[in-house]
Amino acid sequence: MNGGKDFCHWSPDDTNGGTVTASTSGSARCGAAIGGGAGGDGLVTINGGRVNATSSMNKLPQADSSSGAAIGGGYHFSTVGVDGGGSRRGNGTVTITGGRVSATNQSSFMPAVGGRISSVSVRGVVVLAKNDDGGAVFGGSPQFENAIVFSNLAGRVYGHVELIENITLTRAKTLHIPYGASLTGIGKVSTIMDTAPFTTENLTEDMIQVPANLGTNMTEEEIAASLTIQNPTICGATCTVTGWSDPVVAKKDGTDSTYTATYTLNSDTNVTVTKHSCESDSCRWLSF
């Protein structure tokens, strides 16, 4: 649904399933694409379906032209204002559960999702949100649970997500799975550039690979340098393990040739993964 200068937003109490497309044309007194009217507060609940919301800048040469959030609060400008500088920015309370939501704002006055004072909750959904003018993407301190959230094309998995549709990544559009989060499901992740836009901090002992020609005359530093990580396949795509220190190899106490290799997570030094060498003489240097 597209609006004009005087009425330029769609304001549902709830959006349940289906496909919704809403946009603003931009003006000095313009509401959110979905949410509050001009300068008004937006209370938006989205339950599933596909939602595409775009808040556009005014094409007229007005210095005060802007728009409200894509989803959330509206924006208003006048010669006398209550929010400083003759403007009024509405608050935004946005709850998104399930589905796929795209929200784009072309103005720095308001976030893509939220408002002047924001309460944003995202759960069990794929959200693609961006602000093309350098402003905030999400207002306030958003809460993300079991969701994939792209903020200005930088994607992150929050919690445990079951992907049911395909996602394509580019050099600019990336997806990261932090330590402890997970991505499973029938959906596929694909990349169209020869880069590493799909990464994870989840490292397990079985991913640590030891060369078969490891020799007993090698130093601990040489052993460490020979170890590699086998990147896992997640949702049909190779996911590059990142965020870990180089391994530290040490001889196990009380042994002559039994070693451990320990990796430490850079973002949390309390998290380590250790691979132990085989205790048997027959496989000690084949299965580190």
C-alpha positions as CSV (number, residue, x, y, z in Angstrom):
1,M,0.0,0.0,0.0
2,N,1.5,3.3,-1.1
3,G,0.6,6.7,0.4
4,G,1.0,10.3,-0.5
5,K,2.0,13.5,1.3
6,D,-1.0,13.8,3.6
7,F,-1.6,10.1,4.3
8,C,1.5,8.1,3.8
9,H,1.4,5.1,6.1
10,W,-0.5,1.9,6.8
11,S,-1.4,1.4,10.4
12,P,-2.8,-2.0,11.3
13,D,-3.3,-3.2,14.8
14,D,-2.1,-6.6,13.8
15,T,-0.7,-8.2,10.7
16,N,-1.3,-12.0,10.5
17,G,0.1,-13.9,7.6
18,G,-0.2,-13.1,3.9
19,T,1.8,-10.5,2.1
20,V,1.9,-6.8,2.9
21,T,3.8,-4.2,1.0
22,A,3.7,-0.6,2.3
23,S,5.8,2.5,1.5
24,T,5.9,6.3,2.1
25,S,6.6,8.9,-0.5
26,G,8.3,11.1,2.1
27,S,7.3,14.6,3.3
28,A,7.7,17.0,6.2
29,R,4.6,15.4,7.9
30,C,4.7,11.7,7.2
31,G,3.9,8.6,9.2
32,A,5.7,5.3,9.2
33,A,5.1,3.0,6.3
34,I,3.6,0.6,8.9
35,G,2.7,2.2,12.2
36,G,2.2,5.7,13.6
37,G,0.8,8.7,11.6
38,A,2.6,12.0,11.2
39,G,4.6,12.3,14.4
40,G,2.4,9.6,16.0
41,D,3.3,6.5,18.0
42,G,3.3,3.2,16.3
43,L,2.1,0.0,17.9
44,V,2.7,-2.8,15.4
45,T,2.3,-6.6,15.8
46,I,3.3,-8.8,12.9
47,N,2.6,-12.5,13.1
48,G,4.0,-14.5,10.1
49,G,3.7,-13.8,6.4
50,R,5.8,-11.5,4.2
51,V,6.1,-7.9,5.0
52,N,7.9,-5.3,2.9
53,A,8.0,-1.8,4.3
54,T,9.9,1.2,2.9
55,S,10.1,4.7,4.2
56,S,11.4,7.0,1.4
57,M,12.8,10.5,1.5
58,N,10.8,13.3,-0.1
59,K,12.0,14.0,-3.7
60,L,11.1,17.6,-3.3
61,P,14.0,20.0,-2.4
62,Q,12.9,20.6,1.2
63,A,15.6,20.7,3.8
64,D,13.1,19.3,6.4
65,S,11.8,16.5,4.3
66,S,11.9,13.1,5.9
67,S,9.7,10.1,6.8
68,G,8.8,8.0,9.7
69,A,10.2,4.6,10.4
70,A,9.6,1.8,8.0
71,I,7.9,0.0,10.8
72,G,7.1,2.0,14.0
73,G,6.7,5.7,14.8
74,G,5.9,8.5,12.5
75,Y,7.7,11.8,11.8
76,H,6.4,15.3,11.8
77,F,8.0,18.7,11.1
78,S,6.5,22.1,11.7
79,T,7.8,25.6,12.6
80,V,6.8,25.0,16.2
81,G,7.7,21.6,17.6
82,V,7.7,19.6,20.8
83,D,10.6,17.4,20.1
84,G,13.3,20.0,19.3
85,G,14.0,21.7,16.1
86,G,10.4,21.9,15.1
87,S,10.1,18.2,14.8
88,R,8.1,15.4,16.4
89,R,9.2,11.8,16.3
90,G,6.8,9.1,17.4
91,N,7.6,6.2,19.6
92,G,7.6,2.7,18.2
93,T,6.5,-0.6,19.8
94,V,7.1,-3.4,17.3
95,T,6.6,-7.1,17.9
96,I,7.5,-9.4,15.0
97,T,6.9,-13.2,15.3
98,G,7.5,-15.5,12.4
99,G,7.6,-14.9,8.6
100,R,10.0,-12.8,6.7
101,V,10.1,-9.0,7.1
102,S,12.0,-6.4,5.1
103,A,12.2,-2.8,6.5
104,T,14.1,0.0,4.8
105,N,14.4,3.7,5.8
106,Q,16.1,6.3,3.7
107,S,16.2,9.0,6.4
108,S,18.5,9.4,9.4
109,F,15.7,11.0,11.4
110,M,14.1,7.7,12.4
111,P,15.3,4.1,12.7
112,A,14.1,1.5,10.1
113,V,12.3,-0.3,12.9
114,G,11.2,1.4,16.1
115,G,10.9,5.1,17.0
116,R,12.1,7.9,19.2
117,I,11.6,5.7,22.2
118,S,11.6,2.1,21.0
119,S,10.5,-1.4,22.2
120,V,11.4,-3.9,19.5
121,S,11.0,-7.7,19.9
122,V,11.8,-10.1,17.1
123,R,11.3,-13.9,17.4
124,G,11.3,-16.8,15.0
125,V,11.6,-14.7,11.9
126,V,14.0,-13.6,9.1
127,V,14.3,-9.8,9.3
128,L,16.2,-7.7,6.7
129,A,16.4,-4.1,8.0
130,K,18.6,-1.2,6.8
131,N,18.9,2.6,7.0
132,D,20.3,4.0,3.7
133,D,21.1,7.4,5.3
134,G,23.4,6.2,8.1
135,G,20.7,6.4,10.8
136,A,19.8,3.7,13.3
137,V,18.5,0.4,12.0
138,F,16.7,-0.7,15.1
139,G,15.6,1.8,17.8
140,G,16.4,1.3,21.5
141,S,17.7,-2.1,22.7
142,P,16.0,-4.6,20.5
143,Q,15.4,-8.2,21.7
144,F,16.1,-11.0,19.2
145,E,15.2,-14.6,19.9
146,N,15.6,-17.6,17.6
147,A,15.8,-15.3,14.6
148,I,18.0,-14.3,11.7
149,V,18.5,-10.6,11.6
150,F,20.2,-8.6,8.8
151,S,21.2,-5.1,10.0
152,N,22.5,-3.1,7.0
153,L,23.2,-6.5,5.2
154,A,25.2,-7.9,8.1
155,G,23.3,-11.0,9.2
156,R,23.4,-12.7,12.5
157,V,21.7,-15.8,13.9
158,Y,20.2,-15.4,17.4
159,G,19.4,-18.5,19.3
160,H,18.4,-21.7,17.5
161,V,16.8,-21.2,14.1
162,E,15.2,-23.7,11.7
163,L,15.6,-22.2,8.2
164,I,12.6,-23.1,6.0
165,E,13.5,-20.9,3.0
166,N,16.6,-20.1,1.0
167,I,19.0,-17.2,1.7
168,T,21.5,-15.9,-0.8
169,L,24.6,-14.1,0.5
170,T,26.9,-11.7,-1.4
171,R,30.2,-10.0,-0.6
172,A,28.1,-7.2,1.1
173,K,25.4,-9.4,2.6
174,T,26.9,-11.7,5.2
175,L,25.6,-14.2,7.8
176,H,27.3,-15.1,11.1
177,I,26.5,-17.8,13.6
178,P,28.0,-16.8,17.0
179,Y,29.1,-19.3,19.5
180,G,26.2,-21.2,21.0
181,A,23.7,-20.3,18.3
182,S,22.6,-22.8,15.6
183,L,21.1,-22.9,12.1
184,T,19.3,-26.0,10.8
185,G,16.4,-26.8,8.6
186,I,15.4,-27.5,5.0
187,G,16.3,-24.0,3.8
188,K,19.5,-23.5,1.8
189,V,22.2,-20.9,2.2
190,S,24.0,-20.0,-1.1
191,T,26.8,-17.6,-2.0
192,I,27.3,-15.8,-5.3
193,M,30.8,-14.4,-4.7
194,D,34.1,-16.1,-4.1
195,T,34.3,-14.8,-0.5
196,A,33.5,-16.1,3.0
197,P,30.3,-14.3,3.8
198,F,29.0,-17.3,5.9
199,T,30.8,-17.8,9.2
200,T,30.4,-19.5,12.5
201,E,32.1,-19.4,15.9
202,N,31.0,-23.0,16.7
203,L,34.1,-25.2,16.8
204,T,34.1,-28.8,17.9
205,E,37.0,-31.3,18.4
206,D,36.1,-33.4,15.4
207,M,36.6,-30.4,13.1
208,I,40.3,-30.2,14.1
209,Q,42.3,-32.1,11.5
210,V,45.7,-33.7,12.1
211,P,47.9,-34.6,9.1
212,A,48.7,-38.3,8.8
213,N,52.4,-37.7,8.5
214,L,52.8,-36.0,11.9
215,G,56.2,-37.1,13.3
216,T,57.4,-37.7,16.8
217,N,60.4,-35.5,16.2
218,M,58.3,-32.4,15.6
219,T,58.2,-29.5,18.1
220,E,55.0,-28.4,19.8
221,E,55.1,-25.2,17.6
222,E,55.4,-27.3,14.5
223,I,52.6,-29.6,15.6
224,A,50.4,-26.5,16.2
225,A,51.2,-25.1,12.7
226,S,50.3,-28.4,11.0
227,L,46.7,-28.5,12.4
228,T,43.8,-27.4,10.3
229,I,40.1,-26.9,10.8
230,Q,37.6,-28.7,8.6
231,N,34.8,-26.1,8.0
232,P,31.3,-27.5,8.5
233,T,28.5,-27.6,5.9
234,I,25.4,-25.9,7.2
235,C,22.2,-25.6,5.3
236,G,24.0,-26.8,2.1
237,A,26.8,-24.2,2.3
238,T,30.4,-24.3,3.6
239,C,30.5,-22.2,6.8
240,T,33.9,-20.8,7.7
241,V,34.9,-21.2,11.3
242,T,36.2,-17.9,12.6
243,G,37.0,-16.1,15.8
244,W,39.4,-18.6,17.5
245,S,43.0,-18.2,18.5
246,D,45.8,-20.3,16.9
247,P,46.1,-23.6,18.8
248,V,48.4,-24.0,21.8
249,V,50.0,-27.5,21.8
250,A,51.3,-28.9,25.1
251,K,52.6,-32.3,26.1
252,K,50.2,-34.1,28.4
253,D,51.6,-34.4,32.0
254,G,53.2,-37.7,32.8
255,T,53.6,-38.7,29.1
256,D,56.4,-38.7,26.6
257,S,54.5,-38.2,23.4
258,T,50.8,-37.5,24.2
259,Y,49.7,-34.0,23.4
260,T,46.7,-31.6,23.7
261,A,45.9,-28.8,21.3
262,T,43.7,-26.0,22.8
263,Y,41.9,-23.3,20.9
264,T,40.5,-20.2,22.7
265,L,37.5,-18.1,21.5
266,N,38.7,-14.6,21.0
267,S,35.4,-13.0,22.1
268,D,35.3,-15.0,25.3
269,T,38.5,-16.4,26.7
270,N,36.6,-18.6,29.1
271,V,35.6,-20.8,26.1
272,T,38.1,-23.3,24.8
273,V,38.1,-26.4,22.7
274,T,40.8,-29.0,23.3
275,K,41.7,-31.9,21.0
276,H,43.6,-34.8,22.7
277,S,46.0,-37.1,20.9
278,C,45.3,-40.8,20.8
279,E,46.6,-42.7,23.8
280,S,47.4,-45.9,21.8
281,D,50.9,-46.2,20.3
282,S,49.3,-47.5,17.1
283,C,47.4,-44.3,16.4
284,R,49.1,-41.6,18.4
285,W,50.3,-39.7,15.4
286,L,47.4,-40.5,13.1
287,S,44.6,-39.2,15.3
288,F,45.8,-36.3,17.3
